[in-house]
Amino acid sequence: MKISIVTACGNKKEQTAMPAWQLYKSPRIKAVHKRKGSHDMYILSAEHGMIPSEKVISPYNRMLDEKRLSELLPQVKNTIKNYDAIVYFKAGARKLYEECLRRACIECGVNMISFGFGFMGGINEMDKKVREAEAQMTINKGENSQ
């Protein structure tokens, strides 16, 4: 069972290239990174699509819109197809990021658990949501083997 933890990018960035989770000044991204455990973590970026949290990137300025969502969708699908489930922490992120992930998950048949609200609301639920994803995958495997 392979789970990825995902959150959206942030508007404020450091001024020099560094690992993605450090480039964004967003407390949400840093909090998700701290709680990712042994799971892969990606940041959904309007510029880069799905960025591994440890990948070094340079600062940029781009907002996600419907056109860009359509352009990024193949790359997002290519990344998430390697996972059984995506756990997405959405608190504070624009709805288009969740929509992009949801479309990709549906098209790839990947389970998605989306949670979070307001500013960091629900961040302490990360472990619980990962366990829910693991439980759902176990149920799905049992149904598929019958």
C-alpha positions in Angstrom: 0.0 0.0 0.0 1.5 3.3 -1.1 0.1 6.6 0.2 1.2 10.1 -0.8 0.7 13.2 1.3 -0.1 16.3 -0.8 -0.8 20.0 -0.1 -1.0 23.0 -2.4 1.8 25.5 -2.9 1.9 28.9 -1.2 2.1 32.4 -2.5 4.9 33.7 -0.4 8.4 32.2 -1.1 12.0 32.6 -0.1 14.2 34.4 -2.6 16.6 31.6 -3.4 16.4 28.0 -4.7 15.9 25.4 -2.0 13.8 22.2 -1.3 10.2 22.9 -2.1 8.9 22.4 1.4 11.3 25.1 2.6 10.9 27.5 -0.3 7.3 28.2 0.5 6.8 30.4 3.6 3.4 28.7 4.3 3.1 27.3 7.8 0.6 24.8 6.3 3.4 23.3 4.1 5.9 23.1 6.9 3.2 21.5 9.2 2.3 18.9 6.6 6.0 18.1 6.0 6.5 17.6 9.7 3.6 15.1 9.9 4.3 13.2 6.6 6.0 10.3 8.5 7.5 7.8 6.1 5.1 8.7 3.3 6.1 10.6 0.1 5.0 14.2 0.1 4.2 16.4 -2.9 3.3 20.0 -3.2 0.9 20.8 -6.0 2.3 23.9 -7.7 0.8 26.1 -10.3 4.2 26.3 -12.0 5.6 22.8 -11.6 2.6 20.5 -11.0 3.4 17.8 -8.5 6.7 18.6 -6.8 8.4 16.1 -4.5 8.8 18.1 -1.2 12.6 17.6 -1.2 13.1 18.8 -4.8 15.1 22.0 -5.0 13.2 24.6 -7.0 13.6 28.3 -7.6 11.1 31.0 -6.7 8.3 31.8 -9.2 5.1 33.7 -9.4 2.1 31.9 -11.0 -1.5 31.3 -10.0 -3.5 28.3 -10.8 -6.5 28.9 -13.1 -8.7 26.5 -15.2 -6.4 26.7 -18.2 -3.3 25.9 -16.2 -5.2 23.1 -14.4 -5.9 21.5 -17.8 -2.2 21.8 -18.7 -1.0 20.3 -15.5 -3.5 17.4 -15.3 -1.5 14.9 -17.4 1.6 15.5 -15.2 -0.4 15.3 -12.0 -2.0 12.0 -13.2 1.4 10.6 -14.1 2.6 11.2 -10.5 -0.5 10.0 -8.6 -1.0 6.8 -10.7 1.9 5.4 -8.7 -0.1 5.5 -5.4 -3.0 3.7 -3.9 -4.2 6.8 -2.1 -3.7 10.5 -1.8 -4.2 12.3 1.5 -4.6 16.0 0.7 -4.5 18.7 3.3 -6.4 21.6 1.8 -6.7 24.1 4.7 -6.0 27.6 3.3 -5.5 26.5 -0.3 -7.6 27.6 -3.2 -10.3 25.2 -4.3 -8.8 24.7 -7.8 -5.9 22.8 -6.3 -8.2 20.3 -4.7 -10.2 20.1 -8.0 -7.1 19.3 -10.0 -6.1 16.5 -7.6 -9.7 15.2 -7.5 -9.9 15.0 -11.3 -6.6 13.2 -11.5 -7.5 10.8 -8.8 -10.8 10.0 -10.4 -9.2 9.4 -13.8 -6.5 7.2 -12.3 -8.8 5.3 -10.0 -6.8 6.5 -6.9 -8.6 7.0 -3.6 -8.4 10.6 -2.3 -9.0 11.8 1.2 -9.2 15.6 1.4 -9.4 17.4 4.7 -8.6 20.6 6.5 -10.3 24.0 6.8 -9.5 27.7 7.5 -6.0 28.4 8.6 -4.4 25.1 9.6 -7.7 23.7 10.8 -7.5 19.9 11.0 -3.8 19.5 10.7 -3.7 17.3 13.8 -6.0 14.9 12.0 -3.1 13.9 9.5 -2.3 10.6 11.2 -6.0 9.7 11.4 -6.6 10.4 7.7 -3.6 8.3 6.7 -4.9 5.4 8.8 -8.3 5.9 7.1 -6.6 5.7 3.7 -4.8 2.5 4.7 -8.1 1.0 6.0 -9.9 1.9 2.8 -7.1 0.3 0.7 -7.3 -2.9 2.8 -11.1 -3.1 2.2 -10.6 -2.4 -1.5 -8.0 -5.2 -1.8 -10.3 -7.6 -0.1 -13.1 -6.8 -2.4 -10.9 -7.1 -5.5 -9.5 -10.5 -4.5 -12.9 -12.1 -4.2 
